[in-house]
Amino acid sequence: MRRIFWTLLLMSFSFKEVGNDCVSTDPSPFVLSSPVRNPISMTGSFGELRNNHFHAGIDIRSATGVGGDEILAAATGFVRKISISSTDYGKSIYIEHPNGYTTLYAHLEKFRPDLDAAVKTHQYKVQKFETDIDFSPKDWPVTVGDLIGYMGNTGASKGAHLHFELRETNSSEVLDPAEYGVPIQDNIAPLIRRVKLYGFDSQGNESSSQIFYASKLNKSTHLISVPGDMFSLGVDALDRSNNSWNWTGVKSIEMKVDGIVVYQFSTDHWSLEDTRCVNAHIDYPSKLNAQGQFQRCFKLKGNRIGLYKVLQNEGTFFMADGFDHNVSLTVKDSRHNESSVHFLVRKVPYTKKSKNEDLDQVLHYDTDNLVQFQSGYFHIPAGSLYDNSFYRSDSIINSSAMALCNWIGCYPGKDPLHGEIEIALRPTRQMDPGELDKCFVAVKRGSSYVSCGGKWMDGYLKSTYKSLGYYSIMMDTMAPRIAPITYKFNMHNNKYMSFRIQDNIPALGSAEHPRCDAYLDGQWILMEYDAKNHLIKHQFEDWLSPGKHELILVATDDRQNSRSYTYNFIR
């Protein structure tokens, strides 16, 4: 039944297919080969909408479903950097190419044997699992098609896949690998699911909004009445490529009114520094209210990402009295397959929305803002917001025995932030000197909270974070807990031993995840850390002698609460 529904929806509006496998529209002679041996099955497209960012690469599915696929150098160059992280990209390789480009291969399970050995040697030298290692051009040269590693699920990955990026070496610009020859088969047109119509008054304030299924807008004679002086659109659209059942993102969006291009957007390339502008590009309130993700066809004042090719009046159109305006909306994918909807709009009278008198203060997107409370302040730098925002200073009682002040925040505090704000809090009760190091800045999450870390400066506990939420000073006196998973006394037939490590308070922002230092018979050993699964794991080394051994695990959290665990085993 579901398949029939989507089939009918696809048929309900016009589309054009222009399939090709690997023809690049970029004039650059730089051409990428596939980083995998099997035909590419894509699970994530370049530029698609992700939580707090535009997707900076393409995601390629494992042919086995569980990882282990061989990962190949997509072009000739040298290994510039290897990065190991318990979050983010996990185990990743950066290959620099001689013509100003760099390719990135992320979430690897492991590197090829010689690289793996070099990385492990470095980790033992610095006695750290998480590390970045830079190399010179002579250290690890590679030729296109060389094996460099194996597909995995490390870091912030949600399943075995390769995250593959193309970057400009000397900048933070990311580019679409599909435009540089990566062989992605795609002759499937995108799917426009829904269209949102926004009405605005003459000052640009939203006066109305309406949501329509694209299947209802399949005729150019369909007339929509818009309460407002101006209008614009939002679009909920997805794409899919051959060899994949995953819905991914569209490449470009174009809005025409009466035959004139008013808005054009395309994810050709952008700076990683601006990727968080995705929260300004989408209708963020609709996302928060579970209405789905609509890509705005108009631009907010503080949205600085350079993905907008045409912006007439910032993507809005003044409607003339008594006239019907012909609107067309077209979306395309990276292979130029396209879909479109057509309809008419007409201006109708409207009532201006009244201002919420309860929100009597304003945060300006283009100037510094200082919000003061009885127990502290927020410093919100210029450029942190994407538009001006009305709010009121608010305080909520924090009844926890570990609290040192009430929750303070900017109500309603739902505007997305581009950069970090400074949070500075003062305790409102007397503290013992020994409590200072155990204090952290907490951000409220429903009925719970998470840690943003923090340092004492000038009588304030200060931290930074990208949220206008509610903050308080809390104390943490509990060390992380460790529990065995595969450990047992007789480890004769085991290749590794693993444990679960969990802290009582989740860490965000500048707060560090719990760490574990492991000592085998008094010597430091490598423990791999998988933050998303709270897992630490040691692969037994060839040099470990038979017999009885003592393992000591020392778990430490962001506030330096620490506890040791001792385990004995035989090999």
Secondary structure, 3 states (H helix, E strand, C coil): CHHHHHHHHHHCCCEECCCCCCCCCCCCCCCCCCCCCCCCCEEECCCCEECCEECCCEEEECCCCCCCCEEECCCCEEEEEEEECCCCCCEEEEEECCCCEEEEEEEEEEECHHHHHHHHHHHHHHCCCCEEEECCCCCCEECCCCEEEEEECCCCCCCCEEEEEEEECCCCEEECHHHHCCCCCCCCCCEEEEEEEEEECCCCCEEEEEEEEHHHCCCCCCEEEEECCEEEEEEEEEECCCCCCCCECCCEEEEEECCEEEEEEECCEEEHHHHHHHHHHECHHHHHCCCCCCEECCCCCCCCCCCEEEEHHHHCEECCCCCEEEEEEEEECCCCCEEEEEEEEEEECCCCCCCCCCCCEEECCCCCEEEEECCEEEEECCCCCCCCEEEEEEEECCCCCCECCCEEEEECCCCCCCCCEEEEECCCCCCCHHHHHHEEEEEEECCEEEECCCEEECCEEEEEECCCCCEEEEECCCCCEEEECCCCCECCCCCEEEEEEECCCCECCCCCCCEEEEEECCEEECCEEEHHHCEEEEECCCCCCCCEEEEEEEEECCCCCEEEEEEEEEC
